[in-house]
């Protein structure tokens, strides 16, 4: 079945053909018709399966059916990170290339002046992070009274980054009568609680088993001492001649330190995280995509916004405190049906984190040793649940339940 059979107009089908798309993915097949009918939708699917097109295409069509309202802000898409906002904006531009509809971006870390200029020129679609959108609302440069379509992309990530207060503030400024779409790769109790507040008799779409990792990604867990992880990563990349590798750490400091040490190993490496300027983040990501940088070290702030079609290798230098983040990390590879490899380096103190990931996945991830890097089993494990590091996980869990944590500058990432 082609895209035309889903009820999309010729302009959109032509744009998709020019992009090389001829067959809808399961999430697109399931969601596009429901959205075209005006229904609220709560949709979940593995990362890399075409969720953005699943909501962008029907919205573009419905907007085009109201030519008399061109230039009015009628669609608002909220994303948790700048990188994801850029990715979604680019998709709207690409799919809507044969229409006269216009879109604007609004995210922090860059001058607000250019954004205001674009908005004043008149836009049909805005893709925004919650913090920067509130800045515009306070300045009076954005009016949400005409919004007909509201999209939450990666809604679970917005909750665990502590955006619930911003979301509530934005909701108060939106029309009660609207079509609301909630898309994510993972669902949990907090998401369902939010959906009851946001959605009106929604259609629930799940094209895969809930919270399932991308099926085309091979998952390997190497047990290794914490102080040999960097050495093991450099060995794997060098010995196997991998040219494009995405590495995840839990903290910004670790990302910077790891990138510095890997450069000393002769691997051109850059770090990307929330403390980097937007210009630096864009430059690092661009050079990684172009192959100028061999290794990109990222924190989870980037896990939802990196979309590189041919990326084959993801390495978890450290396991995440939030088990669902593991799914999003490894979902940066194995996109659009491509094969991928996700390697997790497990120190003895992280076994409890692996157990929580396995509980979310509902499957075991057997540990193995790499010859030459076997862990020292004589070392005594430190129970991370008894020290301060687990406090970060508790804060994240509180954010999932809607409690206010952290400062606004942190949330505006």
C-alpha positions, 0 to 999 in steps of 0.5 A: 500500500502506498501513501496515496491509499492513506488519503494523502493529497498529491502534493504530499505524495509527490514530496514523499516520492522525491524523498525516496519514500514509497511504502508507509511504515506500520505507525504511519499506516495506523495513525495517518487515517485516524488523524485525518479524521480529526481524532485525538491519538496516543501513539507508541512505536519503536524509535526510527519507525517514522513517527514524525511523518505519522503526525506531520503528513496529516497535519500538513494536509489538514492545514492546506485544506484551509487556505484562507487561514494561511499564516495563522499559527494553527499547529504547535509541536512541543519537543523536549530538546533542541536537536529533536525540535530541529529534526521535526522542523526539517521534516515539516519543511521537507514534507510540505515543500510543495505547499505554501505553508510556513513553519518556525522554530523556537528553542533556547540557546540561540538569539530570540530575535531571529525567531521573533522576526520569523514569527511576525512574518506569519507562520502556520506551524511552530516547533518549540521546546517548552521553555523557549515557547514560554519566553515568547508567550511572556514577551507577547510574540506568540499567540496560541489562540488559533492553535487547532493541532497540538503535538507532544513528541517524545512526551515521556522525555518531557516529563522526565526532564521536568517540563510539567509546569511549563506544559501546564502553563502552555495548556492554559493558553491553548483553545479547549477545542483542538486536536491533540496528538501524543507520540512516544517510543515508551509508555508508562503510568505517568504518560497515561495520567498525562494523556487523560488530561490532554486527550479527548477519547483518544485512539491508542495506537501501539504497533509493537510490544510496549517499550520494546527496543528496535528489532533490528538492533543487536544488543551486547553487554560486556562486563568490564571494570569501570576504569577500563571502559574507555580503553575497551571502547577505543580498542573496539573502534580501532580494531573493527575500524568503525568510522561513526560511533555514538557513545552515551554517558550519564553526565556532562563532565564524563562526556567531556572527559571521555571525549578528551581521553579518546582524542588522546587515543587517536580517535577524533571525538567531540562531546555534545550536551546541555552545557554546550552552546547551540552553535557548538552542538550544531557544529559537532553534530554536523561534523559527526554526520559528515564523517569529519568526527569519528566518535560523538559522546552524548548525554541523554539530552541528545538521545531523542534528537540525533537522527542519522539514517546509516548510524550502525554503532551505539555504545553505552559507556554508562547505563542510564539511571532511567531504564526507558532511556536505554531504549531511546539511546540504542534507538539511534541505530537500526533506524528505518529498518537498517541493522544496528549494534548497541554495546553496553559496558557494564561495571560491577556497580551497575548490575542493578541498572541492568536489572531495571532495563531488563524489567522494562524490556521484559527480556534478559541481556546476557553478559559476556567478557571480551578477551583481554578485558575480563573484569576483576571479580575480586573487587567488592561492588559498591551498592549505588543505592546507598550513596548519593548517585541514586538521588538523580534517579529519585529526582527523575521519578519525581519529575515523572509524577509531576513534582517540580524539581531543578531550576528553569535553566536546566529544564530549558535544554 
